[in-house]
C-alpha cells in the first residue's frame, strides 16, 4: 500500500478487516516492523481520536511518531501556485512538504474543507499538494471529502459485532441517517462511509436524509437513498448517525421541519439495531442520552477500534 487516501487504496477490504482484528487480538505482534521508521502527523485542524489512535498504532509497530499542529505550532501555510505571499500565510507547501518528507518515512495529513467553494474542496487540492511535493507515502487522517481511517474502522466494527453476535441474515441492513446539528459540518464521514460499504459489498446500505441534504451521487450510487427516517429504520441492523451540510447548496443548512432526532420509540422500528457514531457527538442535539448510554450503543468500541484501523494501514504502508 503506497498511500491511503480512500477505499480505492484498499484492494482487499475483507483481508484488511481480518488483519486489523488480528492486530487487535495481538497488538504487539508486529512491534519491530517499524523499527528505525518515523511517521509525521500533520494536523491542519484539531483532532483527538484520530491523533491519539494513530500515535498508539505507530508506537505498537515500533515507530516514532511526530505530531505537528499547523497554525498553532508553526507558520500558516499557503497552497496556491503563484501566490504573492504578502498576507497572512508565511510558508508555502512547496517549501514545507519536501522538508517534511526528508524528516519522516510516512506523512499523515489531516485537513478540512472550507465549505465555501465546493469545486475547490472536492478537488482535494491541499491533500494533493502534499502528495506532489512530500516525496514519501501519504496517509489521510481526514480530507475535504473523505475520512478513510474512520470508514475502515466502521466496517471493522460491523464485522466484529456480526462475528460476536450473528443476526441470522445473509446481508445485514445498515442505515446511515442524517442528524441535526448546531452548525454546518462537511460531508467527509458520510461520503466515505457510503463509499466503503458500497465497495465492501457485504451489507445493504440505506441513506436517510431530509430533502436538500443529498450527498454527491458518486459516493452513494450503491446505496438506497430515502427522505423518510422511519422508513429507513425499519428492520435495520446497524444505524450510523451523522450530521452533514448540503452538497447541492454547498455548506448551507436547509430548513428541516421534521424531527430527525432519534429516540427509543423510533429505535423500536429497527431489528434490535446497534448504534454507531464517529464522535465527537453533541448530546441531545445529534443523539439523546437514552440511546448513547443504552445497550445498543457501539460508539465506545467503534472509537477504540480506530487504533486497529490505523495500525493495519501503517503496517501495510511500511511493507507494501
Secondary structure as UniProt FT lines:
FT   HELIX           7..9
FT   HELIX           13..25
FT   TURN            26..36
FT   STRAND          38..43
FT   HELIX           49..60
FT   TURN            61..62
FT   STRAND          64..69
FT   TURN            70..73
FT   STRAND          77..78
FT   TURN            81..82
FT   STRAND          91..92
FT   HELIX           93..103
FT   STRAND          106..110
FT   HELIX           118..122
FT   TURN            123..124
FT   HELIX           125..134
FT   STRAND          137..140
FT   HELIX           148..164
FT   STRAND          172..178
FT   HELIX           188..200
FT   STRAND          203..208
FT   TURN            211..212
FT   HELIX           217..220
FT   TURN            221..222
FT   STRAND          224..226
FT   HELIX           229..233
FT   TURN            234..235
FT   STRAND          238..242
FT   TURN            247..251
FT   HELIX           264..267
FT   TURN            268..269
FT   STRAND          274..276
FT   TURN            284..286
FT   HELIX           289..292
FT   TURN            295..296
FT   HELIX           299..304
FT   HELIX           306..318
//
